[in-house]
Amino acid sequence: MLLSGANVAPKGVAPCLAGDDDVTSRALLATAEQLGEAAGDPGIRTVGIVQAGRSATAEAVADRIDASGCPVLAWIGGADVAASVLPSVPDQPLIVGTSRMKTDDGLELASSETEVSTVCACADVSVSTERTSQRFVHDLQAESGAPPGAFAVEAYDGGRLLISLLEGESATRGHVAAGLEDLARFRGLVEGYRFGPDGSRAPESLSAGKWRAAGSRWLPGTAPVGASA
């Protein structure tokens, strides 16, 4: 999905791939690189990994992005590390990040010169007009002082599921374990979940979306290259 979201570069011009040295980021970087190579032309160009606490690596990655002239940067990592790289790139590429960029810090990266988009296999109810979703957003903001972030809905659904298994006098450890083992479907706040034999979500039940930074909000859809964020 990240590579699909980054596929807005001119034909024949490869987007760049970079990220931070978080364990999860490294694994996803390796996977994205393999998928990019398998996709062929335009493919992707890996321009490096920024190591925490080592400003020289941020400068080196920024230099490679600038030298490559890539119009799109697929960034796998957090917004804080991206912020240490982007100011050193004179010609700002379109940034396409993962769910770790779908934060307030990610919004701050966007400007008239820098367009920031994200992809995430998560539900987003921040601009929903559905009453139940609006109530969820209101209650979460009232409790935490912040709007729901990436995977907030999924965390809420997971909590509801566990609470439902703990209700009643028969809510023993064995009862909860059996309920989770037999779980095949679950209706969440905005979508249904389906689970495979190993307990992971069935691929056909996953839906990934794209968002673009627009002022103080993430709006559905990816902005085209050259469009204002």
C-alpha positions in Angstrom: 0.0 0.0 0.0 2.9 2.4 0.8 4.4 1.8 -2.7 1.0 2.2 -4.3 0.6 5.5 -2.5 4.0 6.6 -3.7 3.2 5.7 -7.3 2.5 9.3 -8.3 6.0 10.0 -9.8 6.3 10.8 -13.5 6.6 7.7 -15.6 10.1 6.3 -15.6 11.2 8.3 -12.6 11.7 6.2 -9.5 10.5 7.3 -6.0 13.0 7.2 -3.1 12.6 4.9 -0.1 14.1 5.9 3.3 13.3 5.6 7.0 14.6 5.4 10.6 16.3 2.6 12.4 13.4 1.4 14.5 13.2 -2.4 14.4 9.8 -2.4 12.8 10.9 0.2 10.3 13.9 -1.8 9.2 11.8 -4.9 8.6 9.2 -2.9 6.6 12.0 -1.1 4.6 13.4 -4.5 3.6 10.0 -5.7 2.5 9.2 -2.6 0.6 12.6 -2.7 -1.2 11.9 -6.3 -2.2 8.5 -5.4 -3.5 9.8 -2.4 -5.3 12.5 -4.5 -7.1 9.9 -7.1 -8.0 7.6 -4.3 -9.5 10.3 -3.3 -12.0 10.2 0.0 -13.8 10.0 2.6 -12.2 10.8 0.6 -9.1 12.2 2.5 -6.1 15.6 3.8 -5.0 16.7 3.2 -1.4 18.5 6.3 -0.1 19.3 5.1 3.4 18.4 4.8 7.1 18.6 7.5 9.7 20.0 6.3 12.9 18.7 7.7 16.2 21.1 10.2 17.8 23.4 10.4 14.8 22.8 13.6 12.9 25.4 12.7 10.3 23.1 9.9 9.0 20.2 12.4 8.7 22.5 14.7 6.7 23.7 11.8 4.5 20.1 10.7 3.7 19.1 14.3 2.9 22.1 14.6 0.5 21.1 11.4 -1.3 17.5 12.5 -1.6 18.6 15.8 -3.1 21.2 14.2 -5.4 18.7 11.6 -6.7 16.1 14.3 -7.6 13.3 11.9 -6.7 9.9 13.6 -6.8 8.4 11.3 -4.2 9.9 10.0 -0.9 8.3 6.9 0.6 9.2 7.4 4.3 9.1 4.4 6.7 9.5 5.9 10.1 8.3 8.5 12.5 7.7 12.2 11.8 10.3 13.3 14.3 13.1 11.6 12.4 11.7 12.8 9.1 11.9 16.3 10.5 15.6 15.9 10.9 16.0 15.1 7.2 13.6 17.2 5.2 14.8 20.7 6.1 18.2 19.9 4.4 16.5 18.9 1.1 16.2 22.1 -1.1 13.7 20.7 -3.5 11.0 19.0 -1.4 9.6 15.8 -2.7 6.1 14.6 -2.0 6.3 12.6 1.3 4.3 9.4 1.5 4.5 7.9 5.0 3.1 5.0 7.0 0.7 5.2 9.9 3.5 6.5 12.1 3.4 9.7 10.1 -0.3 10.1 10.6 0.1 12.3 13.7 0.2 16.0 14.7 3.9 15.9 14.2 3.3 14.7 10.7 1.0 17.5 10.0 3.6 20.0 11.1 5.9 18.7 8.4 3.5 19.9 5.7 3.8 23.3 4.3 3.4 25.2 1.0 6.6 23.5 -0.2 6.2 20.1 1.4 3.2 17.8 0.7 2.7 15.0 3.1 0.4 12.0 2.6 0.1 8.8 4.6 -1.3 5.3 4.0 -2.8 3.2 6.8 -4.8 0.0 7.1 -6.8 1.7 9.9 -10.3 3.2 10.3 -10.4 7.0 10.4 -13.5 8.6 11.9 -12.2 12.1 12.4 -14.3 13.6 9.6 -17.1 11.1 9.8 -20.8 12.3 9.8 -22.0 9.0 11.4 -23.5 9.6 14.8 -21.7 6.7 16.5 -18.4 7.8 15.1 -18.9 11.4 16.1 -19.8 10.3 19.6 -16.6 8.2 19.7 -14.5 11.2 18.6 -16.2 13.5 21.1 -15.8 11.1 24.1 -12.1 10.4 23.2 -11.3 14.1 23.0 -13.2 14.9 26.2 -11.2 12.1 28.0 -7.8 12.6 26.5 -7.8 16.1 25.1 -6.7 14.8 21.7 -8.5 13.5 18.6 -8.3 9.8 17.7 -5.0 8.8 16.0 -4.1 5.9 13.8 -5.6 2.6 15.1 -7.5 4.4 17.9 -10.7 2.8 16.6 -9.1 -0.7 16.4 -7.8 -0.3 20.0 -11.3 0.7 21.1 -12.8 -2.3 19.3 -10.2 -4.6 20.9 -11.1 -3.3 24.3 -14.8 -3.8 23.7 -14.2 -7.4 22.6 -12.2 -8.3 25.7 -14.7 -6.6 28.0 -17.5 -8.7 26.3 -15.6 -11.9 27.1 -15.1 -10.8 30.7 -18.8 -10.2 31.4 -20.8 -12.7 33.4 -20.0 -15.1 36.2 -18.4 -17.6 33.8 -15.7 -15.1 32.8 -12.8 -17.3 33.8 -9.4 -17.4 32.2 -10.4 -20.5 30.3 -13.6 -18.9 29.1 -11.7 -15.9 27.7 -9.1 -18.1 26.1 -11.8 -20.3 24.5 -13.7 -17.3 23.3 -10.6 -15.8 21.6 -9.7 -19.2 20.1 -13.1 -19.7 18.5 -13.4 -16.0 17.3 -13.9 -15.8 13.6 -15.9 -12.5 13.2 -16.4 -9.4 15.3 -18.4 -6.3 14.5 -16.5 -3.1 15.3 -17.4 0.5 15.6 -17.2 1.2 11.8 -16.3 -2.1 10.2 -16.4 -5.9 10.6 -13.3 -8.0 11.5 -12.6 -11.4 10.2 -9.8 -13.6 11.6 -7.8 -16.4 10.2 -7.0 -19.7 11.9 -3.8 -18.2 13.4 -5.7 -15.3 15.0 -4.5 -12.6 12.6 -7.0 -10.6 10.6 -8.0 -12.1 7.3 -6.5 -10.2 4.4 -9.9 -9.8 2.7 -11.2 -7.9 5.8 -8.4 -5.3 5.7 -9.0 -2.0 3.9 -6.2 0.5 3.6 -6.8 4.2 3.0 -4.8 7.3 2.0 -4.8 10.6 3.7 -3.1 14.0 3.0 -2.1 16.7 5.4 -4.3 19.7 5.1 -3.7 22.4 7.7 -4.5 20.9 11.1 -6.2 17.8 9.8 -5.7 14.6 7.8 -8.2 14.5 4.9 -9.0 11.4 2.9 -7.2 11.1 -0.4 -3.7 11.7 -1.7 -2.8 15.1 -3.0 -1.4 15.1 -6.6 2.2 16.3 -7.1 2.1 20.1 -7.2 -1.1 20.4 -5.4 -1.4 22.5 -2.3 -1.6 20.6 1.0 
